[in-house]
Amino acid sequence: MAGQLGGVTQNYGMLSDRTRMRMVERLRQAGVRDERVLAALYEVPRHLFVDQALATRAYDDVSLPIGHGQTISQPLTVARMTELLFSGRPPGKVLEIGTGCGYQTAILVRMGAQVFSIERIAALLDKARQNLRQAKLVQARLVHGDGHFGLPEAAPFDGIIMTAAAKTLPEALTAQLAEGGRLIMPLGDEEQHLWLVEKTAQGIQKNRLDPVKFVPLLPGRN
Ligand code: SAH
């Protein structure tokens, strides 16, 4: 028994440093350039955000199940989206839609953003709250609700990041962007792409980026 426990401790020791460093090197090779993003992915212990049974795979570049039919995005997707969201600017005030296990939330908090995050499944929001507490990144405001409507009471946002795929762009979200603000989200159904939406003095600009695969944005909350 003692041996087994010792083994587990050793495993976690390994998970917490060298494995994370390797993950960051892979992200760099895949083209992630923002050192603030790379530092946050290195520092936030991703294994705390997945089931213990999956902890040894936490630093592989894969998405993993987090319960309730939902998934935590792969590290490269989290890094890419965060890099696009901030594009070299100070993080400012950010709205996340789809808290899930709270990993993306933790990255945003670690980077110094003022974070509001909305999740429609109450049980997942509780889990995210626990995970963030364990990771000692508790500054985000977590809200149980339907992200289709954004969070008008806290708007405008410098950035909005959505981690579930909408079929069409929810109008409420562009309305809640500050001028100069950026919205990054997956759009589509069977076929999905990341979209970058920017609010400029001239109006809204939309750009279609990489093909992606996210769980769907669903209506209502439960
Ligand atoms: N960023 C998360 C990814 C979770 S998957 C993570 O790192 O774990 C997407 C999440 O979006 C799921 O938890 C799902 O329940 C949530 N979601 C789907 N539709 C939503 C909606 N309308 N409002 C808020 N959250 C929603």
Residues whose N, C-alpha, C, O or C-beta is under 5 A from the ligand:
A	BS01	SAH	Q70 T71 I72 S73 I97 G98 T99 G100 C101 G102 Y103 Q104 I118 E119 R120 I121 G145 D146 G147 H148 T163 A164 P216 L217 L218 P219 G220
